[in-house]
Amino acid sequence: MNSKISGVGSYFPGTAISNELLTKRYEIDPWLLKELGVENRFWASDPESLILNETQSEMMAKAVEEAIADSQIQKEDIDLLITTSTVPDYTLPTTATLVQELLEIKKCNALEIHCGCVGALQAIDIANCYIKCGKAKTVVIAAGNLMSTYWLREWKNKEIEGMADQLNMAMFSDSASAIVIQESKEEGILYSFSESVGSGIEKGIFLDMGGAVYPGDQVDFSENRHKWSQRPKLIKKHGSALSKSAMEELAEGTGLAIKDLKWIIFPQANPSLLLNDIEALKSSGFPVEKIRYNVNKVGNSATASLFHVLYEIDQNGELAYGDKIAIIGGEASKWMYGGVLIEWKK
């Protein structure tokens, strides 16, 4: 049995947080904002009161509701619900069960993937396997990101101390996206995979505190383990190789010819890195006009970003039956990548 995507949903909370607001209220360096290239980002937290208005599971449920309506399925049809995010709502219970409860799905398998930008692709790979082996007929994937609570905690505690802290606040968005994958006689998901490099490269982006190793004592706070950290130079050096590896594996696994693709959805880390990659591809003759992204308009929503772009293309009427789309993911947390080749059968 084959599988296909039958519905897509997207949700952004509140109103757009502009560069002007970041500069005036949060004293983010205008030079950084210009270099980064993100025009707006979205927070589930109120930028004035700093109160969290929506949880990640609530945002995911809204994106799933839209995807369900788009696919015209019933909630009771769902056999498997997968959620994927950089940070769950809680250590326990899993976010997947919270989304299930909000959707009032009485019974289904609920899985949670703890991952950054590659999580959505891992979820597609799992969904595809479940359907092909007969363990599910309808799978819903909800991808989310909720990180504004970290930046606003640091702002409230006067801990936005340097360019790295400002970069986090300027770059990331809270949001959720979702897709429905169904059993189908037609082949819609042609190929899916994910890989971890495991090469011993240092972590590119990470949050040490909150797990069992650094649960959060006074020493952890004094060493700033409660703060998100990035190594931008390392990410710039190794990040592009992840996209290249993903495209090569898709080509090898499918006999993919780039000319046959309608669109390529690339990693959405930030516009500066993405445009740098596109420029390098352009010089090698790669058809960069096929690359689609929206990180410049809505910020980096981690793994939710990939489905946001798919949703935008679909809503704009830029997909026709039979079009082929490649979705590429790369993650600098510990250097993971993945890819999906889709034939649009919606």
RACOR-V449793 format. One record per residue. SS is DSSP state (A for helix, B for strand, O for the rest). Layout:
ss
SS
SS
This chain:
ss
O
B
B
B
B
B
B
B
B
B
B
B
O
O
O
B
B
B
A
A
A
A
A
A
A
A
O
O
O
A
A
A
A
A
A
A
O
O
O
B
B
B
O
O
B
O
O
O
O
O
O
B
O
O
O
A
A
A
A
A
A
A
A
A
A
A
A
A
A
A
A
O
O
O
A
A
A
O
O
B
B
B
B
B
B
O
O
O
O
O
O
O
O
O
A
A
A
A
A
A
A
A
A
O
O
O
O
O
B
B
B
B
B
B
O
O
O
O
A
A
A
A
A
A
A
A
A
A
A
A
A
A
O
O
O
O
O
B
B
B
B
B
B
B
B
O
O
A
A
A
A
A
A
A
A
A
O
O
O
O
O
O
A
A
A
A
A
A
A
A
A
B
O
O
B
B
B
B
B
B
B
B
B
B
O
O
O
O
B
B
B
B
B
B
B
B
O
O
O
O
O
O
O
O
B
B
O
O
O
O
O
O
O
O
O
O
O
A
A
A
A
A
O
O
O
O
O
O
B
B
O
A
A
A
A
A
A
A
A
A
A
A
A
A
A
A
A
A
A
A
A
A
A
A
O
O
O
A
A
A
O
O
B
B
B
O
O
O
O
O
A
A
A
A
A
A
A
A
A
A
A
A
A
O
O
O
O
A
A
A
B
B
O
O
A
A
A
A
O
B
O
O
O
A
A
A
A
A
A
A
A
A
A
A
A
O
O
O
O
O
O
O
O
B
B
B
B
B
B
B
B
O
O
O
O
B
B
B
B
B
B
B
B
O
O
O
